[in-house]
Amino acid sequence: MKIIYSITAFFVYYICKIFFFLFFKAVFLLRAQGISNIPAKGGFIIAANHASFMDPPLIGVCIWKRKIKYMARSTLFKNPVAGTILRMWDTFPIKRGTIDRNAWAQFAAYVKEGRGVVFFPEGTRTTDGEIKQGKPGTGMLIYNSKAPVVPVYIDNTFKAFPKNAKMPAFFTRVS
């Protein structure tokens, strides 16, 4: 059964990656810069601003040479379907509002295994489009991992699909 899940997860990950890449290119005129800053091997951390639900898949579609992990709030995993899809997309949960040592240990283990891990130091999406201060523990996570950090600025996703919007603003350029 585990092999079937692994095969399914592989296809879901890459089919979704291709779909989202084409979707972001066509509908949001995606433009990516600085992809060469992603290390070719070894663990690394992507620390990005967070303005929209679009941010995690947007980062993922821009990085083709490396499979990356994502850290996401644990409440997203409560829905069985969403939780399964998130796990297939190599996402692991973190409990907000508490010190989640298990998530921190997972984060460090993935980086030490040579994986890239995406996380959002702000801890949540911005409500006004402005970058907020990082949450306590962000510096410790980065320091303890001893891995290179790739800072990522995602532009215009707040205009394209802000936190409380019902529908995205199509054809808003994101990069």
C-alpha positions, 0 to 999 in steps of 0.5 A: 500500500505504501508503494501505491501512495508513493507512486500516486504522490509522485504523480500528484506532485509533478502533475500539479507542478506542471498545471500550476506552472502553466496556470500561473504563466497564462493567468498571472503572467508569472515571471521568476528571477534569481532561480540560479540562487537555489543551491544545486545540492545540499540543504537550504532554506527558502524564507519568503514573504507571505501575502496569498494562498498562491505563494507556496505553489508559486515558489514550487513552480519556479524551482524545477531542479530540486524537490522542496518541502513546505511548512504549513499551519496544522489546521490546513491538514484537518480536512482529510482530502486537503491534508492528503494532498498537502502531504503529497506535495511534501508539506509538513504541519506546524502548530501555530501559537505554540512552540512546536518542537516536532515541526522544528525537528522535522524542519532541521532533519529535512535540511540536514538530509539535503532538502530545500524547505520553504517557510514564511517567517511572518507565520501568516498571510499579510492583511495589508500587503506589507511585510510583517516581522518574523515570528519568534523562533525564526532566527533559531530555526535558521541558525540551528539548521546551518544551511544557506538561506535563500530570501524570496520576495514574492511580488503582487500576490497580495493584489492578485489574491489577498487574504479575504478575497473570494476570487483572484484578480486574474491577469495581475502580473506576479513574480 
